[in-house]
Amino acid sequence: MAVKQDIRGTGPSETVDPLQRRPLVRSMRWWPQGQSSWWLGGAMLIALLVAAPIVAVVYLALFPTENIWPHLASTMLPRYLSNTFILMLGVGIGVTLIGVSSAWVVTMCRLPGKRFFEWAMLLPMAVPAYIVAYVYTDLLEYAGPVQGTLRAWFGFQTARDYWFPDIRTKGGAIVVLSLTLYPYVYMLARAAFLSQSVCVLEAARVLGRGPWNAFVSVALPLARPAIVVGVIIALMETLNDFGTIDFFAVHTLTAGIFNVWLGMGNAGGAAQIALTMLAVVMVLIVAERYSRRRQRFHDTTSRFQELPGYELGLGAKVAGVLICSLPILLGFVIPALVLVYYSVGYFDQSWTSDFFEFARNSLMVSGLATVMAVSAALFLAYALRLFPKPALRACIRLASVGYAVPGAVLAIGVLVPFAGLDNAVDGFMRDHFGVSTGLMLSGTIFAIVFAYSVRFMAVSYGSIEAALGKVRPSMDDAARTLGETPFGTLKRIHFPLVRGGILAACVLVFVDSMKELPATLILRPFNFDTLATHVYQYAKDEMIEQAALGALTIVVVGVIPVVMLSRAISRSRPGHRG
């Protein structure tokens, strides 16, 4: 039977069937008719644009102009794969040992200097791995101060008189990457330990479990999913690294992309290696999800209070202090002191107009990428809030894969399509108007900014989505009831409430963009350098002293998110006060 009803009392009455009308009311409750399509269409367009470089890499690898895959598979690829596997295996073990042990000691044990270690353990994250590699190579090489001091003390004359480890090896690269990437594991492991209930820990202690047994049998299994995620992130960063492995002459898949593309001039072959790297990334993601497919850990109590902490003996306290202090000393303090020393000693040679130009370039591309990535992430997060449909959610997940894709792979996916579009537009303009447009996309900073935005979209989206998730849906209902549009609701209601999450996203994207090296090396225009490429070029020429000021600037900028992350982790425990 047809009846008359008024939708929320704001529209004209119409004759409808209530059973047919109710789903329409539920789907249109967030926005007036006609505006939803703009948000949905815009969000899907952004997601597809962000995913386009990955699609371009796959297409170029499967349909290359000149197929050299048989040659690569029979010659260089096995070495690239074996070196990459060894490097990732070593780094995975290193970051797990350092990150998990330090997180447990800092979180669960009564340790001298505990408050300091809580945030200082994240400091190595502020130093790019390639800068640490340059510093330790300068310190530990034959002509460096360490070996020079040993020769002076013991009277050695040549390198044949004594043995000293060579830093420029796969082992050296593993150590350097482990020292700079363990904070990912530490950060997530500590957050997991902080979220654990006191009840399970007290139960373990009542049953006679000491600190070590309680860690192995109770805390570690509960924190395992978070630890695995941290290790996967560290391995993805290892796969993305180019400065360290290039300086140490470790031929990995990333080095293969540069060698095949820039050395052999074959974009198709580089894309095929890039596709191999994508396959490795997908294997890591699938392995992480498969490893915890049947594991679900839930707290069965709401009893969250200050963690009691284990009292350690003298020997255990010394060991705990060493576990926490050595990674900070080796991963941050020594590199920072060396950079400060060189920056002061070579200040006149470094403080030049070129330095200001490199710094200005870094600030410009990082700032533009931050605005683009955060704006797009805010649009996507809000569109998903308005239109929580599987299709849009799938598109956003595809767009968020960019962070897992190495910078060199993204560079191929950006440069090849942009170059093709530039050539097509230039050819059209020449044929019809006799005017050459040149390289409007691939030959400008837009390519760098776009690549940064794609790579760090997931970082900004995650922060903004988490902030939006804390806003009650009833506030949207109230705003719409008062006649506010979706954009007006975002501007006047949501934006002030999620301002902290947006600021955090801006800082993280900006700092990551400042440190990005592989994509910048490939996509930068002629005569355009950033602080990262400036440091890389000077260090490659054994002139780290002249590049120290630029490296120190990158490190100082990187300390900002470290402080933010430390405060966020400390406040993550339920029931935290202050």
ZALUMLUM-469795 format. One record per residue (C-alpha): z, x, y; residue in one letter; residue number from 0. Coordinates in nm, 2 decimals, always signed. Example, Ala and Ser with C-alpha at 12.3 -4.5 7.8 and 13.67 -1.06 7.14 Angstrom:
BEGIN
pz/px/py/residuo/num
+0.78/+1.23/-0.45/A/0
+0.71/+1.37/-0.11/S/1
***
This chain:
BEGIN
pz/px/py/residuo/num
+0.00/+0.00/+0.00/M/0
-0.10/+0.14/+0.34/A/1
+0.17/+0.16/+0.60/V/2
+0.20/+0.28/+0.96/K/3
+0.40/+0.59/+1.04/Q/4
+0.44/+0.83/+1.33/D/5
+0.45/+1.20/+1.26/I/6
+0.77/+1.33/+1.42/R/7
+0.73/+1.07/+1.69/G/8
+0.50/+1.30/+1.89/T/9
+0.15/+1.18/+1.78/G/10
-0.03/+0.84/+1.77/P/11
+0.04/+0.60/+1.49/S/12
-0.22/+0.59/+1.22/E/13
-0.27/+0.41/+0.88/T/14
-0.22/+0.66/+0.60/V/15
-0.09/+0.67/+0.25/D/16
+0.26/+0.84/+0.25/P/17
+0.19/+1.02/-0.08/L/18
-0.12/+1.17/+0.06/Q/19
+0.02/+1.25/+0.40/R/20
+0.34/+1.43/+0.30/R/21
+0.17/+1.76/+0.19/P/22
-0.03/+1.77/+0.51/L/23
+0.29/+1.73/+0.72/V/24
+0.46/+2.01/+0.52/R/25
+0.16/+2.25/+0.57/S/26
+0.11/+2.17/+0.94/M/27
+0.47/+2.17/+1.05/R/28
+0.46/+2.52/+1.20/W/29
+0.17/+2.48/+1.45/W/30
-0.05/+2.22/+1.62/P/31
-0.37/+2.14/+1.45/Q/32
-0.65/+2.39/+1.55/G/33
-0.43/+2.70/+1.62/Q/34
-0.35/+2.78/+1.26/S/35
-0.70/+2.89/+1.19/S/36
-0.68/+3.15/+1.46/W/37
-0.37/+3.31/+1.32/W/38
-0.49/+3.29/+0.96/L/39
-0.84/+3.41/+1.04/G/40
-0.71/+3.69/+1.26/G/41
-0.46/+3.81/+1.01/A/42
-0.72/+3.82/+0.73/M/43
-0.96/+4.00/+0.95/L/44
-0.70/+4.27/+1.04/I/45
-0.61/+4.30/+0.67/A/46
-0.97/+4.35/+0.57/L/47
-1.04/+4.60/+0.85/L/48
-0.74/+4.80/+0.74/V/49
-0.85/+4.79/+0.38/A/50
-1.21/+4.88/+0.47/A/51
-1.17/+5.26/+0.44/P/52
-1.05/+5.23/+0.09/I/53
-1.34/+5.01/-0.01/V/54
-1.58/+5.26/+0.16/A/55
-1.44/+5.55/-0.05/V/56
-1.48/+5.35/-0.37/V/57
-1.84/+5.26/-0.28/Y/58
-1.94/+5.61/-0.17/L/59
-1.79/+5.76/-0.49/A/60
-1.97/+5.51/-0.71/L/61
-2.31/+5.53/-0.53/F/62
-2.34/+5.88/-0.39/P/63
-2.66/+6.01/-0.22/T/64
-2.64/+6.32/-0.44/E/65
-2.44/+6.29/-0.76/N/66
-2.26/+6.62/-0.83/I/67
-1.99/+6.46/-1.04/W/68
-2.10/+6.63/-1.37/P/69
-2.08/+6.96/-1.19/H/70
-1.74/+6.89/-1.05/L/71
-1.61/+6.76/-1.38/A/72
-1.72/+7.07/-1.57/S/73
-1.62/+7.33/-1.31/T/74
-1.36/+7.27/-1.03/M/75
-1.21/+6.93/-1.12/L/76
-1.00/+7.05/-1.42/P/77
-0.84/+7.32/-1.21/R/78
-0.77/+7.07/-0.92/Y/79
-0.62/+6.82/-1.16/L/80
-0.40/+7.08/-1.34/S/81
-0.27/+7.23/-1.02/N/82
-0.20/+6.89/-0.88/T/83
-0.01/+6.78/-1.19/F/84
+0.20/+7.10/-1.20/I/85
+0.28/+7.07/-0.83/L/86
+0.38/+6.70/-0.86/M/87
+0.58/+6.76/-1.17/L/88
+0.77/+7.05/-1.01/G/89
+0.83/+6.85/-0.68/V/90
+0.94/+6.55/-0.88/G/91
+1.21/+6.74/-1.06/I/92
+1.31/+6.93/-0.75/G/93
+1.35/+6.62/-0.52/V/94
+1.53/+6.43/-0.80/T/95
+1.79/+6.70/-0.86/L/96
+1.86/+6.77/-0.49/I/97
+1.83/+6.41/-0.36/G/98
+2.04/+6.23/-0.63/V/99
+2.31/+6.50/-0.66/S/100
+2.36/+6.52/-0.28/S/101
+2.36/+6.14/-0.24/A/102
+2.63/+6.10/-0.51/W/103
+2.85/+6.37/-0.37/V/104
+2.82/+6.25/-0.01/V/105
+2.87/+5.88/-0.10/T/106
+3.13/+5.88/-0.39/M/107
+3.34/+6.19/-0.35/C/108
+3.60/+6.31/-0.10/R/109
+3.43/+6.61/+0.05/L/110
+3.50/+6.83/+0.35/P/111
+3.25/+6.76/+0.62/G/112
+3.14/+6.44/+0.46/K/113
+3.06/+6.26/+0.79/R/114
+2.84/+6.55/+0.89/F/115
+2.65/+6.57/+0.56/F/116
+2.58/+6.19/+0.56/E/117
+2.33/+6.23/+0.84/W/118
+2.25/+6.61/+0.82/A/119
+2.10/+6.57/+0.47/M/120
+1.81/+6.38/+0.63/L/121
+1.73/+6.66/+0.88/L/122
+1.47/+6.84/+0.66/P/123
+1.26/+6.52/+0.69/M/124
+1.20/+6.61/+1.05/A/125
+1.02/+6.94/+0.96/V/126
+0.67/+6.91/+0.82/P/127
+0.63/+7.10/+0.50/A/128
+0.35/+7.32/+0.64/Y/129
+0.58/+7.44/+0.91/I/130
+0.85/+7.54/+0.66/V/131
+0.58/+7.71/+0.46/A/132
+0.46/+7.92/+0.76/Y/133
+0.82/+8.01/+0.85/V/134
+0.92/+8.13/+0.50/Y/135
+0.60/+8.32/+0.45/T/136
+0.66/+8.51/+0.78/D/137
+1.02/+8.58/+0.67/L/138
+0.96/+8.68/+0.30/L/139
+0.62/+8.86/+0.31/E/140
+0.61/+9.23/+0.26/Y/141
+0.60/+9.31/+0.63/A/142
+0.86/+9.04/+0.70/G/143
+1.23/+9.10/+0.80/P/144
+1.38/+9.02/+0.46/V/145
+1.18/+9.28/+0.26/Q/146
+1.19/+9.52/+0.54/G/147
+1.57/+9.50/+0.54/T/148
+1.58/+9.55/+0.16/L/149
+1.37/+9.86/+0.18/R/150
+1.59/+10.00/+0.46/A/151
+1.91/+9.94/+0.26/W/152
+1.80/+10.07/-0.08/F/153
+1.55/+10.33/+0.03/G/154
+1.25/+10.17/-0.13/F/155
+0.91/+10.31/-0.02/Q/156
+0.65/+10.07/-0.15/T/157
+0.63/+9.73/-0.32/A/158
+0.60/+9.90/-0.66/R/159
+0.96/+10.03/-0.62/D/160
+1.12/+9.68/-0.64/Y/161
+1.04/+9.32/-0.75/W/162
+1.03/+9.04/-0.50/F/163
+0.91/+8.68/-0.56/P/164
+0.58/+8.59/-0.40/D/165
+0.61/+8.29/-0.18/I/166
+0.24/+8.21/-0.18/R/167
+0.23/+8.06/-0.53/T/168
+0.26/+7.72/-0.69/K/169
+0.63/+7.79/-0.74/G/170
+0.66/+7.86/-0.36/G/171
+0.48/+7.54/-0.28/A/172
+0.71/+7.35/-0.51/I/173
+1.02/+7.49/-0.35/V/174
+0.89/+7.42/+0.01/V/175
+0.78/+7.07/-0.07/L/176
+1.10/+6.99/-0.25/S/177
+1.31/+7.11/+0.04/L/178
+1.12/+6.88/+0.29/T/179
+1.07/+6.58/+0.07/L/180
+1.40/+6.53/-0.11/Y/181
+1.54/+6.32/+0.18/P/182
+1.32/+6.03/+0.05/Y/183
+1.52/+6.03/-0.27/V/184
+1.85/+6.10/-0.10/Y/185
+1.80/+5.82/+0.15/M/186
+1.72/+5.55/-0.12/L/187
+1.97/+5.68/-0.37/A/188
+2.25/+5.68/-0.11/R/189
+2.16/+5.33/+0.00/A/190
+2.18/+5.22/-0.37/A/191
+2.51/+5.39/-0.42/F/192
+2.65/+5.22/-0.11/L/193
+2.54/+4.88/-0.23/S/194
+2.73/+4.91/-0.56/Q/195
+3.04/+4.70/-0.61/S/196
+3.38/+4.86/-0.63/V/197
+3.46/+4.66/-0.94/C/198
+3.21/+4.84/-1.17/V/199
+3.33/+5.18/-1.04/L/200
+3.70/+5.08/-1.09/E/201
+3.62/+4.95/-1.43/A/202
+3.48/+5.29/-1.52/A/203
+3.78/+5.47/-1.39/R/204
+4.02/+5.24/-1.58/V/205
+3.83/+5.32/-1.90/L/206
+3.90/+5.69/-1.83/G/207
+3.57/+5.79/-1.69/R/208
+3.58/+6.08/-1.46/G/209
+3.34/+6.14/-1.16/P/210
+3.06/+6.29/-1.38/W/211
+3.08/+6.03/-1.66/N/212
+3.10/+5.74/-1.42/A/213
+2.79/+5.88/-1.24/F/214
+2.59/+5.91/-1.56/V/215
+2.69/+5.59/-1.74/S/216
+2.74/+5.35/-1.44/V/217
+2.62/+5.45/-1.10/A/218
+2.30/+5.62/-1.20/L/219
+2.15/+5.33/-1.41/P/220
+2.23/+5.09/-1.13/L/221
+2.06/+5.31/-0.87/A/222
+1.77/+5.41/-1.10/R/223
+1.51/+5.17/-0.94/P/224
+1.58/+5.30/-0.59/A/225
+1.57/+5.66/-0.71/I/226
+1.23/+5.61/-0.89/V/227
+1.09/+5.46/-0.57/V/228
+1.21/+5.76/-0.37/G/229
+1.05/+6.00/-0.62/V/230
+0.72/+5.81/-0.61/I/231
+0.71/+5.83/-0.23/I/232
+0.78/+6.21/-0.24/A/233
+0.50/+6.25/-0.50/L/234
+0.26/+6.06/-0.27/M/235
+0.35/+6.29/+0.02/E/236
+0.29/+6.58/-0.21/T/237
-0.05/+6.45/-0.29/L/238
-0.12/+6.41/+0.08/N/239
-0.01/+6.76/+0.18/D/240
-0.28/+7.00/+0.29/F/241
-0.12/+7.26/+0.52/G/242
+0.12/+7.40/+0.26/T/243
-0.12/+7.41/-0.04/I/244
-0.40/+7.56/+0.18/D/245
-0.17/+7.83/+0.32/F/246
-0.04/+7.91/-0.03/F/247
-0.39/+7.89/-0.18/A/248
-0.30/+7.63/-0.43/V/249
-0.62/+7.44/-0.52/H/250
-0.52/+7.08/-0.55/T/251
-0.73/+6.76/-0.52/L/252
-0.67/+6.75/-0.15/T/253
-0.80/+7.10/-0.11/A/254
-1.10/+7.00/-0.33/G/255
-1.19/+6.73/-0.08/I/256
-1.21/+6.98/+0.20/F/257
-1.39/+7.24/-0.01/N/258
-1.66/+6.99/-0.14/V/259
-1.71/+6.82/+0.19/W/260
-1.68/+7.10/+0.45/L/261
-1.78/+7.38/+0.22/G/262
-2.06/+7.22/+0.02/M/263
-2.16/+6.95/+0.27/G/264
-2.14/+6.68/+0.01/N/265
-1.97/+6.36/+0.12/A/266
-2.03/+6.18/-0.21/G/267
-1.86/+6.45/-0.41/G/268
-1.57/+6.45/-0.17/A/269
-1.55/+6.07/-0.21/A/270
-1.55/+6.11/-0.59/Q/271
-1.25/+6.35/-0.57/I/272
-1.09/+6.11/-0.33/A/273
-1.14/+5.83/-0.58/L/274
-0.97/+6.05/-0.84/T/275
-0.67/+6.08/-0.60/M/276
-0.67/+5.71/-0.56/L/277
-0.65/+5.67/-0.93/A/278
-0.35/+5.91/-0.94/V/279
-0.18/+5.70/-0.67/V/280
-0.24/+5.38/-0.86/M/281
-0.10/+5.54/-1.18/V/282
+0.21/+5.63/-0.99/L/283
+0.25/+5.28/-0.86/I/284
+0.19/+5.11/-1.19/V/285
+0.42/+5.36/-1.37/A/286
+0.70/+5.29/-1.13/E/287
+0.67/+4.91/-1.18/R/288
+0.62/+4.94/-1.55/Y/289
+0.93/+5.16/-1.59/S/290
+1.16/+4.89/-1.45/R/291
+0.98/+4.58/-1.57/R/292
+1.27/+4.47/-1.80/R/293
+1.55/+4.61/-1.58/Q/294
+1.74/+4.38/-1.35/R/295
+2.07/+4.48/-1.19/F/296
+2.27/+4.22/-1.00/H/297
+2.62/+4.23/-0.85/D/298
+2.84/+3.97/-1.01/T/299
+3.10/+3.98/-0.74/T/300
+3.12/+3.96/-0.36/S/301
+3.40/+4.22/-0.35/R/302
+3.27/+4.49/-0.12/F/303
+3.52/+4.72/+0.04/Q/304
+3.55/+5.08/+0.13/E/305
+3.45/+5.30/-0.16/L/306
+3.76/+5.48/-0.28/P/307
+3.60/+5.82/-0.34/G/308
+3.67/+6.07/-0.62/Y/309
+3.92/+6.34/-0.55/E/310
+3.77/+6.68/-0.64/L/311
+3.93/+7.00/-0.74/G/312
+3.88/+7.32/-0.55/L/313
+3.59/+7.44/-0.76/G/314
+3.42/+7.10/-0.75/A/315
+3.47/+7.08/-0.37/K/316
+3.30/+7.42/-0.33/V/317
+3.02/+7.32/-0.56/A/318
+2.98/+6.98/-0.37/G/319
+2.97/+7.16/-0.03/V/320
+2.70/+7.40/-0.17/L/321
+2.50/+7.11/-0.31/I/322
+2.49/+6.95/+0.03/C/323
+2.47/+7.25/+0.26/S/324
+2.20/+7.46/+0.09/L/325
+1.92/+7.20/+0.13/P/326
+2.01/+7.16/+0.50/I/327
+2.03/+7.54/+0.55/L/328
+1.70/+7.61/+0.37/L/329
+1.51/+7.30/+0.47/G/330
+1.61/+7.27/+0.84/F/331
+1.85/+7.53/+0.99/V/332
+1.66/+7.85/+0.90/I/333
+1.32/+7.71/+0.99/P/334
+1.46/+7.57/+1.32/A/335
+1.63/+7.89/+1.42/L/336
+1.32/+8.10/+1.34/V/337
+1.11/+7.86/+1.55/L/338
+1.36/+7.87/+1.84/V/339
+1.37/+8.25/+1.82/Y/340
+0.99/+8.28/+1.83/Y/341
+0.96/+8.02/+2.10/S/342
+1.19/+8.21/+2.33/V/343
+1.04/+8.55/+2.25/G/344
+0.68/+8.43/+2.29/Y/345
+0.74/+8.17/+2.56/F/346
+0.50/+8.33/+2.81/D/347
+0.22/+8.33/+2.55/Q/348
+0.29/+7.98/+2.43/S/349
+0.37/+7.79/+2.76/W/350
+0.01/+7.77/+2.87/T/351
-0.23/+7.50/+2.99/S/352
-0.36/+7.49/+2.63/D/353
-0.02/+7.39/+2.50/F/354
+0.00/+7.11/+2.75/F/355
-0.34/+6.99/+2.65/E/356
-0.25/+6.99/+2.28/F/357
+0.08/+6.81/+2.36/A/358
-0.11/+6.55/+2.57/R/359
-0.36/+6.50/+2.29/N/360
-0.08/+6.44/+2.04/S/361
+0.10/+6.20/+2.26/L/362
-0.22/+6.01/+2.34/M/363
-0.34/+5.96/+1.99/V/364
+0.01/+5.90/+1.85/S/365
+0.08/+5.65/+2.12/G/366
-0.24/+5.46/+2.08/L/367
-0.20/+5.45/+1.70/A/368
+0.16/+5.33/+1.75/T/369
+0.04/+5.04/+1.97/V/370
-0.24/+4.95/+1.74/M/371
-0.04/+4.97/+1.41/A/372
+0.27/+4.79/+1.54/V/373
+0.06/+4.52/+1.72/S/374
-0.14/+4.45/+1.40/A/375
+0.17/+4.46/+1.18/A/376
+0.35/+4.21/+1.41/L/377
+0.04/+3.98/+1.40/F/378
+0.03/+4.00/+1.02/L/379
+0.40/+3.94/+0.97/A/380
+0.41/+3.64/+1.20/Y/381
+0.09/+3.50/+1.05/A/382
+0.24/+3.52/+0.71/L/383
+0.55/+3.35/+0.84/R/384
+0.33/+3.06/+0.97/L/385
+0.10/+3.05/+0.67/F/386
+0.28/+3.18/+0.36/P/387
-0.01/+3.14/+0.13/K/388
-0.10/+3.37/-0.17/P/389
-0.44/+3.46/-0.03/A/390
-0.30/+3.59/+0.29/L/391
-0.02/+3.76/+0.11/R/392
-0.27/+3.94/-0.12/A/393
-0.47/+4.06/+0.18/C/394
-0.16/+4.20/+0.35/I/395
-0.06/+4.38/+0.03/R/396
-0.40/+4.54/+0.02/L/397
-0.37/+4.64/+0.38/A/398
-0.03/+4.80/+0.31/S/399
-0.17/+5.03/+0.05/V/400
-0.28/+5.27/+0.32/G/401
+0.05/+5.46/+0.33/Y/402
+0.01/+5.55/-0.04/A/403
-0.34/+5.68/+0.03/V/404
-0.36/+6.05/+0.13/P/405
-0.48/+6.13/+0.48/G/406
-0.79/+6.32/+0.35/A/407
-0.90/+6.02/+0.15/V/408
-0.86/+5.79/+0.45/L/409
-1.05/+6.03/+0.66/A/410
-1.35/+6.00/+0.43/I/411
-1.32/+5.62/+0.43/G/412
-1.31/+5.62/+0.81/V/413
-1.57/+5.88/+0.90/L/414
-1.85/+5.79/+0.66/V/415
-1.88/+5.42/+0.76/P/416
-1.82/+5.50/+1.13/F/417
-2.09/+5.77/+1.12/A/418
-2.33/+5.52/+0.96/G/419
-2.26/+5.26/+1.22/L/420
-2.30/+5.51/+1.50/D/421
-2.64/+5.62/+1.36/N/422
-2.76/+5.26/+1.32/A/423
-2.66/+5.17/+1.67/V/424
-2.81/+5.49/+1.81/D/425
-3.14/+5.43/+1.62/G/426
-3.16/+5.08/+1.74/F/427
-3.10/+5.17/+2.10/M/428
-3.36/+5.46/+2.08/R/429
-3.63/+5.24/+1.93/D/430
-3.58/+4.94/+2.17/H/431
-3.45/+5.09/+2.49/F/432
-3.51/+5.46/+2.47/G/433
-3.14/+5.54/+2.52/V/434
-2.92/+5.74/+2.29/S/435
-2.57/+5.61/+2.25/T/436
-2.44/+5.92/+2.06/G/437
-2.13/+5.90/+1.85/L/438
-1.92/+5.62/+1.99/M/439
-1.68/+5.59/+1.69/L/440
-1.70/+5.89/+1.46/S/441
-1.72/+6.14/+1.74/G/442
-1.43/+6.01/+1.94/T/443
-1.05/+5.98/+1.91/I/444
-1.09/+5.62/+1.80/F/445
-1.16/+5.75/+1.45/A/446
-0.82/+5.94/+1.45/I/447
-0.63/+5.64/+1.60/V/448
-0.78/+5.40/+1.35/F/449
-0.70/+5.63/+1.05/A/450
-0.34/+5.67/+1.18/Y/451
-0.31/+5.30/+1.21/S/452
-0.44/+5.23/+0.86/V/453
-0.22/+5.50/+0.70/R/454
+0.10/+5.39/+0.88/F/455
+0.05/+5.02/+0.88/M/456
+0.29/+4.97/+0.59/A/457
+0.56/+5.16/+0.77/V/458
+0.55/+4.93/+1.08/S/459
+0.49/+4.61/+0.88/Y/460
+0.79/+4.67/+0.66/G/461
+1.02/+4.72/+0.95/S/462
+0.89/+4.41/+1.14/I/463
+0.88/+4.19/+0.83/E/464
+1.24/+4.27/+0.76/A/465
+1.34/+4.19/+1.12/A/466
+1.15/+3.86/+1.11/L/467
+1.31/+3.77/+0.78/G/468
+1.65/+3.76/+0.95/K/469
+1.54/+3.49/+1.20/V/470
+1.62/+3.14/+1.07/R/471
+1.33/+2.90/+1.01/P/472
+1.53/+2.63/+1.19/S/473
+1.46/+2.82/+1.52/M/474
+1.09/+2.78/+1.46/D/475
+1.14/+2.41/+1.40/D/476
+1.34/+2.37/+1.72/A/477
+1.08/+2.55/+1.93/A/478
+0.80/+2.34/+1.78/R/479
+0.99/+2.02/+1.83/T/480
+1.02/+2.11/+2.20/L/481
+0.64/+2.15/+2.22/G/482
+0.62/+2.53/+2.20/E/483
+0.30/+2.68/+2.06/T/484
+0.31/+2.95/+1.79/P/485
+0.23/+3.23/+2.04/F/486
+0.49/+3.09/+2.28/G/487
+0.75/+3.08/+2.00/T/488
+0.67/+3.44/+1.91/L/489
+0.69/+3.55/+2.27/K/490
+1.01/+3.36/+2.38/R/491
+1.20/+3.33/+2.06/I/492
+1.11/+3.58/+1.80/H/493
+1.02/+3.89/+2.00/F/494
+1.36/+3.92/+2.17/P/495
+1.53/+3.88/+1.83/L/496
+1.31/+4.14/+1.64/V/497
+1.29/+4.39/+1.93/R/498
+1.50/+4.63/+1.73/G/499
+1.27/+4.62/+1.43/G/500
+0.97/+4.66/+1.65/I/501
+1.13/+4.96/+1.82/L/502
+1.21/+5.12/+1.49/A/503
+0.85/+5.07/+1.37/A/504
+0.72/+5.23/+1.69/C/505
+0.94/+5.54/+1.65/V/506
+0.84/+5.58/+1.28/L/507
+0.47/+5.54/+1.33/V/508
+0.47/+5.77/+1.64/F/509
+0.66/+6.05/+1.46/V/510
+0.45/+6.03/+1.15/D/511
+0.13/+6.04/+1.36/S/512
+0.26/+6.35/+1.54/M/513
+0.29/+6.53/+1.20/K/514
-0.03/+6.41/+1.03/E/515
-0.26/+6.70/+0.96/L/516
-0.53/+6.63/+0.69/P/517
-0.68/+6.33/+0.86/A/518
-0.67/+6.50/+1.20/T/519
-0.85/+6.81/+1.08/L/520
-1.14/+6.60/+0.94/I/521
-1.17/+6.33/+1.21/L/522
-1.09/+6.52/+1.54/R/523
-1.38/+6.55/+1.78/P/524
-1.52/+6.89/+1.89/F/525
-1.28/+7.09/+2.11/N/526
-1.00/+6.84/+2.04/F/527
-0.67/+6.97/+1.90/D/528
-0.33/+6.83/+1.86/T/529
+0.00/+7.01/+1.81/L/530
-0.04/+6.98/+1.43/A/531
-0.39/+7.13/+1.42/T/532
-0.29/+7.39/+1.68/H/533
+0.00/+7.51/+1.46/V/534
-0.21/+7.50/+1.15/Y/535
-0.49/+7.72/+1.31/Q/536
-0.25/+7.98/+1.45/Y/537
-0.04/+8.00/+1.13/A/538
-0.35/+8.03/+0.92/K/539
-0.45/+8.33/+1.13/D/540
-0.10/+8.49/+1.07/E/541
+0.00/+8.41/+1.43/M/542
+0.30/+8.18/+1.37/I/543
+0.48/+8.33/+1.67/E/544
+0.23/+8.19/+1.92/Q/545
+0.24/+7.85/+1.75/A/546
+0.63/+7.83/+1.73/A/547
+0.67/+7.63/+2.05/L/548
+0.42/+7.36/+1.92/G/549
+0.59/+7.35/+1.58/A/550
+0.94/+7.33/+1.74/L/551
+0.81/+7.03/+1.95/T/552
+0.70/+6.85/+1.64/I/553
+1.04/+6.92/+1.48/V/554
+1.24/+6.79/+1.78/V/555
+1.03/+6.47/+1.79/V/556
+1.09/+6.43/+1.42/G/557
+1.47/+6.43/+1.46/V/558
+1.47/+6.09/+1.63/I/559
+1.40/+5.88/+1.33/P/560
+1.64/+6.09/+1.12/V/561
+1.93/+5.97/+1.34/V/562
+1.80/+5.61/+1.32/M/563
+1.77/+5.62/+0.95/L/564
+2.11/+5.77/+0.90/S/565
+2.27/+5.49/+1.11/R/566
+2.08/+5.23/+0.93/A/567
+2.18/+5.36/+0.58/I/568
+2.55/+5.38/+0.68/S/569
+2.54/+5.02/+0.79/R/570
+2.36/+4.90/+0.48/S/571
+2.67/+4.84/+0.27/R/572
+2.78/+4.48/+0.25/P/573
+3.10/+4.43/+0.44/G/574
+3.04/+4.73/+0.66/H/575
+3.24/+4.73/+0.98/R/576
+3.15/+4.92/+1.29/G/577
***
